[in-house]
Amino acid sequence: MATFAHWTAIALYLATAAVAALSLKPHIRPNKVLLLALLAGAVALHGCSLVTTLADPSGYRFDLLAMLSLVAWTVNLLILILAIRNPLQLLILVLAPVGALTEFVSGHPWGAAAVRHQLSAGLAVHALLSICAYSLLTIATLQAIYLHYVNQQLHNHNPGLITRRLPPLQTMESLLFGLITFGQLLLTASLVTGFLFVDDLFAQHLVHKTALSILAWLLYSILLWGHWRLGWRGNTAVRWALSAFAALLLAYFGSKLVLEVILQRG
């Protein structure tokens, strides 16, 4: 079953990319139902394959190939949800092959030989949620920076070729807040599972990471509230997104720097 899901997911991702490419050609009417059906099938089977990729009786995989597959699956799932109401054929054309590639390499013999970590199920779920939340919010940050660039180009009446071929600015902004919302949900789940399954935050030197992660969560919450209630967008949204991500970046890498470099030398 795992092998079937693995190869069928790859085939469906490639078929999705082919349909997306055809839908972008002039004088061809996009078949949105077929496109979304293929992508939904690819995402569903990719998810089934991921279960066996990430966990088996010998332990859990946290290597680069497995994590790339997990992030690609998460992003394609989000794109599938957003594409129901928005024209995202170009993004699907880019991201569906990424899903196929990451699913392929995660099943490569390199991946099969990856180190398996022996963790409790709770800690494994916490780790996977943390990695996925951080990766998705990283993509959201890149999207925010790109939107700022597009706004500047449009303000200067100088749109580039890539800008002209992407969906409308409002759709790209919807994608940004979709990424942040989904990433915030994963970050929330990560924090909750951390409090539930990490025995002693102080004894395990995780208090810095936890405090900064909570700060990032609060900043993202304010941004989402400001967007939905006050209509924040444009540069205001970009500034809040970058501030929240800076806190998250410090949580994941800054605390590690303090614990492993600065305190060790002190």
C-alpha positions as a Markdown table, in Angstrom:
| # | Residue | x | y | z |
|---|---|---|---|---|
| 1 | Met | 0.0 | 0.0 | 0.0 |
| 2 | Ala | 2.8 | 2.4 | 0.9 |
| 3 | Thr | 4.6 | 1.8 | -2.5 |
| 4 | Phe | 1.3 | 2.3 | -4.3 |
| 5 | Ala | 0.6 | 5.6 | -2.5 |
| 6 | His | 4.2 | 6.7 | -3.1 |
| 7 | Trp | 4.3 | 6.2 | -6.9 |
| 8 | Thr | 0.6 | 7.1 | -7.5 |
| 9 | Ala | 1.1 | 10.4 | -5.6 |
| 10 | Ile | 4.1 | 11.2 | -7.9 |
| 11 | Ala | 2.1 | 10.4 | -11.0 |
| 12 | Leu | -0.9 | 12.5 | -9.9 |
| 13 | Tyr | 1.4 | 15.5 | -9.1 |
| 14 | Leu | 2.9 | 15.4 | -12.5 |
| 15 | Ala | -0.6 | 15.0 | -14.1 |
| 16 | Thr | -1.7 | 18.1 | -12.1 |
| 17 | Ala | 1.3 | 20.1 | -13.4 |
| 18 | Ala | 0.5 | 19.1 | -17.0 |
| 19 | Val | -3.2 | 20.2 | -16.6 |
| 20 | Ala | -2.1 | 23.4 | -14.9 |
| 21 | Ala | 0.3 | 24.1 | -17.8 |
| 22 | Leu | -2.4 | 23.6 | -20.3 |
| 23 | Ser | -4.8 | 25.9 | -18.4 |
| 24 | Leu | -2.3 | 28.7 | -18.8 |
| 25 | Lys | -2.2 | 28.5 | -22.6 |
| 26 | Pro | -4.2 | 31.2 | -24.5 |
| 27 | His | -7.6 | 30.2 | -25.9 |
| 28 | Ile | -7.8 | 27.1 | -23.7 |
| 29 | Arg | -10.5 | 27.2 | -21.0 |
| 30 | Pro | -9.1 | 25.9 | -17.7 |
| 31 | Asn | -10.7 | 22.7 | -16.4 |
| 32 | Lys | -10.6 | 23.7 | -12.7 |
| 33 | Val | -12.5 | 20.6 | -11.5 |
| 34 | Leu | -10.1 | 18.2 | -13.1 |
| 35 | Leu | -7.1 | 20.3 | -11.8 |
| 36 | Leu | -8.3 | 20.3 | -8.2 |
| 37 | Ala | -9.4 | 16.6 | -8.4 |
| 38 | Leu | -5.9 | 15.6 | -9.5 |
| 39 | Leu | -4.2 | 17.8 | -6.9 |
| 40 | Ala | -6.5 | 16.4 | -4.1 |
| 41 | Gly | -5.7 | 12.9 | -5.1 |
| 42 | Ala | -1.9 | 13.6 | -5.1 |
| 43 | Val | -2.1 | 15.4 | -1.7 |
| 44 | Ala | -4.2 | 12.5 | -0.2 |
| 45 | Leu | -1.8 | 9.8 | -1.4 |
| 46 | His | 1.3 | 11.9 | -0.5 |
| 47 | Gly | -0.1 | 12.1 | 3.0 |
| 48 | Cys | -0.7 | 8.4 | 3.2 |
| 49 | Ser | 2.9 | 7.8 | 2.0 |
| 50 | Leu | 4.3 | 10.3 | 4.5 |
| 51 | Val | 2.9 | 8.4 | 7.5 |
| 52 | Thr | 5.1 | 5.4 | 6.6 |
| 53 | Thr | 8.0 | 7.6 | 5.6 |
| 54 | Leu | 8.1 | 9.5 | 8.9 |
| 55 | Ala | 7.4 | 6.7 | 11.3 |
| 56 | Asp | 7.9 | 3.0 | 11.6 |
| 57 | Pro | 8.6 | 0.6 | 14.5 |
| 58 | Ser | 12.3 | 1.5 | 14.3 |
| 59 | Gly | 11.7 | 5.2 | 15.1 |
| 60 | Tyr | 11.0 | 8.6 | 13.5 |
| 61 | Arg | 12.7 | 10.3 | 10.6 |
| 62 | Phe | 13.8 | 14.0 | 10.9 |
| 63 | Asp | 16.3 | 14.1 | 8.1 |
| 64 | Leu | 16.3 | 16.8 | 5.4 |
| 65 | Leu | 14.6 | 14.7 | 2.7 |
| 66 | Ala | 11.8 | 13.6 | 4.9 |
| 67 | Met | 11.2 | 17.2 | 6.2 |
| 68 | Leu | 11.2 | 18.6 | 2.7 |
| 69 | Ser | 8.5 | 16.1 | 1.7 |
| 70 | Leu | 6.5 | 17.1 | 4.8 |
| 71 | Val | 6.8 | 20.8 | 4.0 |
| 72 | Ala | 5.9 | 20.2 | 0.3 |
| 73 | Trp | 2.8 | 18.2 | 1.3 |
| 74 | Thr | 1.7 | 21.0 | 3.8 |
| 75 | Val | 2.1 | 23.7 | 1.2 |
| 76 | Asn | 0.3 | 21.8 | -1.6 |
| 77 | Leu | -2.5 | 21.1 | 0.9 |
| 78 | Leu | -2.9 | 24.8 | 1.6 |
| 79 | Ile | -2.7 | 25.6 | -2.1 |
| 80 | Leu | -5.5 | 23.1 | -2.8 |
| 81 | Ile | -7.7 | 24.7 | -0.2 |
| 82 | Leu | -7.0 | 28.3 | -1.5 |
| 83 | Ala | -7.4 | 27.2 | -5.1 |
| 84 | Ile | -11.0 | 26.3 | -4.6 |
| 85 | Arg | -11.8 | 30.1 | -4.6 |
| 86 | Asn | -8.7 | 31.6 | -6.2 |
| 87 | Pro | -7.0 | 31.3 | -9.6 |
| 88 | Leu | -3.7 | 29.7 | -8.6 |
| 89 | Gln | -2.9 | 27.6 | -11.7 |
| 90 | Leu | 0.6 | 29.2 | -12.0 |
| 91 | Leu | 1.5 | 28.4 | -8.4 |
| 92 | Ile | 0.1 | 24.9 | -8.8 |
| 93 | Leu | 2.3 | 24.5 | -11.9 |
| 94 | Val | 5.3 | 25.3 | -9.7 |
| 95 | Leu | 4.4 | 23.5 | -6.5 |
| 96 | Ala | 3.0 | 20.2 | -7.9 |
| 97 | Pro | 6.3 | 19.1 | -9.4 |
| 98 | Val | 8.0 | 20.1 | -6.1 |
| 99 | Gly | 5.6 | 17.8 | -4.3 |
| 100 | Ala | 6.5 | 15.0 | -6.8 |
| 101 | Leu | 10.2 | 15.6 | -6.4 |
| 102 | Thr | 10.2 | 15.6 | -2.6 |
| 103 | Glu | 8.0 | 12.5 | -2.5 |
| 104 | Phe | 10.4 | 10.8 | -4.9 |
| 105 | Val | 13.6 | 11.7 | -3.0 |
| 106 | Ser | 12.1 | 10.9 | 0.4 |
| 107 | Gly | 11.7 | 7.3 | -0.8 |
| 108 | His | 15.2 | 7.1 | -2.3 |
| 109 | Pro | 17.7 | 4.6 | -0.7 |
| 110 | Trp | 19.4 | 7.7 | 1.0 |
| 111 | Gly | 16.2 | 8.4 | 2.8 |
| 112 | Ala | 15.6 | 4.7 | 3.6 |
| 113 | Ala | 19.0 | 4.7 | 5.3 |
| 114 | Ala | 18.3 | 7.8 | 7.3 |
| 115 | Val | 18.8 | 7.7 | 11.1 |
| 116 | Arg | 15.6 | 6.8 | 13.0 |
| 117 | His | 15.1 | 8.6 | 16.3 |
| 118 | Gln | 13.6 | 6.8 | 19.3 |
| 119 | Leu | 11.1 | 9.3 | 20.8 |
| 120 | Ser | 7.8 | 9.0 | 22.4 |
| 121 | Ala | 4.8 | 9.5 | 20.1 |
| 122 | Gly | 4.0 | 12.8 | 21.8 |
| 123 | Leu | 7.5 | 14.3 | 21.4 |
| 124 | Ala | 7.6 | 13.1 | 17.8 |
| 125 | Val | 4.4 | 14.9 | 17.0 |
| 126 | His | 5.7 | 18.0 | 18.8 |
| 127 | Ala | 8.9 | 17.9 | 16.7 |
| 128 | Leu | 7.1 | 17.4 | 13.4 |
| 129 | Leu | 4.6 | 20.2 | 14.1 |
| 130 | Ser | 7.4 | 22.6 | 15.1 |
| 131 | Ile | 9.4 | 21.9 | 11.9 |
| 132 | Cys | 6.3 | 22.2 | 9.7 |
| 133 | Ala | 5.1 | 25.4 | 11.4 |
| 134 | Tyr | 8.6 | 27.0 | 11.1 |
| 135 | Ser | 8.9 | 25.9 | 7.4 |
| 136 | Leu | 5.4 | 27.2 | 6.5 |
| 137 | Leu | 6.0 | 30.5 | 8.2 |
| 138 | Thr | 9.3 | 30.8 | 6.5 |
| 139 | Ile | 7.5 | 30.5 | 3.1 |
| 140 | Ala | 4.9 | 33.1 | 4.4 |
| 141 | Thr | 7.8 | 35.5 | 5.2 |
| 142 | Leu | 9.3 | 35.1 | 1.7 |
| 143 | Gln | 5.8 | 35.8 | 0.3 |
| 144 | Ala | 5.5 | 38.9 | 2.4 |
| 145 | Ile | 8.9 | 40.2 | 1.1 |
| 146 | Tyr | 7.8 | 39.4 | -2.4 |
| 147 | Leu | 4.5 | 41.3 | -1.9 |
| 148 | His | 6.4 | 44.3 | -0.6 |
| 149 | Tyr | 8.6 | 44.2 | -3.8 |
| 150 | Val | 5.5 | 43.9 | -6.0 |
| 151 | Asn | 3.8 | 46.8 | -4.3 |
| 152 | Gln | 7.0 | 48.9 | -4.8 |
| 153 | Gln | 7.1 | 47.9 | -8.5 |
| 154 | Leu | 3.5 | 48.8 | -9.0 |
| 155 | His | 3.9 | 52.1 | -7.2 |
| 156 | Asn | 6.8 | 52.9 | -9.5 |
| 157 | His | 4.7 | 51.8 | -12.5 |
| 158 | Asn | 7.4 | 49.2 | -13.4 |
| 159 | Pro | 5.9 | 45.6 | -13.1 |
| 160 | Gly | 8.3 | 42.9 | -14.2 |
| 161 | Leu | 7.5 | 39.9 | -16.4 |
| 162 | Ile | 7.2 | 37.5 | -13.5 |
| 163 | Thr | 4.9 | 39.9 | -11.7 |
| 164 | Arg | 2.6 | 40.2 | -14.8 |
| 165 | Arg | 2.3 | 36.4 | -15.0 |
| 166 | Leu | 1.4 | 35.8 | -11.3 |
| 167 | Pro | -2.2 | 35.9 | -10.0 |
| 168 | Pro | -3.7 | 39.4 | -9.1 |
| 169 | Leu | -2.2 | 41.1 | -6.1 |
| 170 | Gln | -5.3 | 40.5 | -4.0 |
| 171 | Thr | -5.0 | 36.8 | -4.6 |
| 172 | Met | -1.4 | 36.8 | -3.7 |
| 173 | Glu | -2.3 | 38.6 | -0.5 |
| 174 | Ser | -4.9 | 36.0 | 0.3 |
| 175 | Leu | -2.2 | 33.4 | -0.2 |
| 176 | Leu | 0.0 | 35.2 | 2.3 |
| 177 | Phe | -2.7 | 35.3 | 5.0 |
| 178 | Gly | -3.6 | 31.7 | 4.2 |
| 179 | Leu | 0.0 | 30.7 | 4.8 |
| 180 | Ile | 0.2 | 32.7 | 8.0 |
| 181 | Thr | -3.1 | 31.3 | 9.3 |
| 182 | Phe | -2.2 | 27.7 | 8.5 |
| 183 | Gly | 1.3 | 28.3 | 10.0 |
| 184 | Gln | -0.2 | 29.8 | 13.1 |
| 185 | Leu | -2.5 | 26.8 | 13.6 |
| 186 | Leu | 0.6 | 24.5 | 13.4 |
| 187 | Leu | 2.5 | 26.8 | 15.7 |
| 188 | Thr | -0.4 | 26.7 | 18.2 |
| 189 | Ala | -0.4 | 22.9 | 18.0 |
| 190 | Ser | 3.3 | 22.8 | 18.5 |
| 191 | Leu | 3.2 | 24.9 | 21.6 |
| 192 | Val | 0.3 | 22.9 | 23.1 |
| 193 | Thr | 2.1 | 19.6 | 22.4 |
| 194 | Gly | 5.3 | 21.0 | 23.9 |
| 195 | Phe | 3.6 | 21.9 | 27.1 |
| 196 | Leu | 1.9 | 18.5 | 27.2 |
| 197 | Phe | 4.8 | 16.2 | 26.4 |
| 198 | Val | 8.0 | 18.1 | 27.4 |
| 199 | Asp | 8.6 | 17.2 | 31.0 |
| 200 | Asp | 10.6 | 20.2 | 32.3 |
| 201 | Leu | 11.2 | 23.2 | 30.1 |
| 202 | Phe | 13.8 | 24.6 | 32.6 |
| 203 | Ala | 15.7 | 21.4 | 33.1 |
| 204 | Gln | 15.9 | 20.8 | 29.3 |
| 205 | His | 17.0 | 24.4 | 28.7 |
| 206 | Leu | 14.0 | 25.1 | 26.5 |
| 207 | Val | 12.6 | 28.1 | 28.3 |
| 208 | His | 14.3 | 30.7 | 25.9 |
| 209 | Lys | 12.9 | 28.9 | 22.9 |
| 210 | Thr | 9.4 | 28.6 | 24.5 |
| 211 | Ala | 9.3 | 32.3 | 25.5 |
| 212 | Leu | 10.3 | 33.5 | 22.0 |
| 213 | Ser | 7.9 | 31.1 | 20.3 |
| 214 | Ile | 5.1 | 32.4 | 22.5 |
| 215 | Leu | 6.1 | 36.0 | 21.5 |
| 216 | Ala | 6.0 | 35.0 | 17.8 |
| 217 | Trp | 2.6 | 33.4 | 18.4 |
| 218 | Leu | 1.3 | 36.6 | 19.9 |
| 219 | Leu | 2.7 | 38.8 | 17.1 |
| 220 | Tyr | 1.1 | 36.5 | 14.4 |
| 221 | Ser | -2.2 | 36.6 | 16.4 |
| 222 | Ile | -2.1 | 40.4 | 16.4 |
| 223 | Leu | -1.4 | 40.5 | 12.7 |
| 224 | Leu | -4.2 | 38.1 | 11.9 |
| 225 | Trp | -6.6 | 40.1 | 14.1 |
| 226 | Gly | -5.5 | 43.3 | 12.5 |
| 227 | His | -6.0 | 41.9 | 9.1 |
| 228 | Trp | -9.5 | 40.5 | 9.7 |
| 229 | Arg | -10.8 | 43.3 | 12.0 |
| 230 | Leu | -8.9 | 46.4 | 10.9 |
| 231 | Gly | -8.1 | 45.6 | 7.3 |
| 232 | Trp | -4.3 | 45.6 | 7.7 |
| 233 | Arg | -2.5 | 44.9 | 4.5 |
| 234 | Gly | 0.4 | 46.1 | 2.4 |
| 235 | Asn | 3.5 | 47.4 | 4.2 |
| 236 | Thr | 1.7 | 47.2 | 7.6 |
| 237 | Ala | 1.1 | 43.5 | 7.3 |
| 238 | Val | 4.7 | 43.0 | 5.9 |
| 239 | Arg | 6.2 | 44.7 | 9.0 |
| 240 | Trp | 4.2 | 42.6 | 11.4 |
| 241 | Ala | 5.0 | 39.4 | 9.5 |
| 242 | Leu | 8.7 | 40.2 | 9.6 |
| 243 | Ser | 8.6 | 41.1 | 13.3 |
| 244 | Ala | 6.8 | 37.8 | 14.2 |
| 245 | Phe | 9.2 | 35.8 | 12.1 |
| 246 | Ala | 12.2 | 37.5 | 13.6 |
| 247 | Ala | 11.0 | 36.3 | 17.1 |
| 248 | Leu | 10.4 | 32.8 | 15.6 |
| 249 | Leu | 13.9 | 32.8 | 14.1 |
| 250 | Leu | 15.4 | 33.7 | 17.4 |
| 251 | Ala | 13.4 | 30.9 | 19.1 |
| 252 | Tyr | 14.8 | 28.3 | 16.8 |
| 253 | Phe | 18.3 | 29.5 | 16.2 |
| 254 | Gly | 19.0 | 32.3 | 18.7 |
| 255 | Ser | 18.4 | 30.2 | 21.8 |
| 256 | Lys | 20.5 | 27.4 | 20.3 |
| 257 | Leu | 23.3 | 30.0 | 19.7 |
| 258 | Val | 23.1 | 31.2 | 23.3 |
| 259 | Leu | 23.1 | 27.7 | 24.8 |
| 260 | Glu | 25.7 | 26.1 | 22.6 |
| 261 | Val | 28.1 | 29.0 | 21.9 |
| 262 | Ile | 27.8 | 32.0 | 24.2 |
| 263 | Leu | 27.1 | 30.2 | 27.5 |
| 264 | Gln | 29.7 | 27.5 | 26.7 |
| 265 | Arg | 32.3 | 30.2 | 26.4 |
| 266 | Gly | 31.2 | 32.2 | 29.4 |
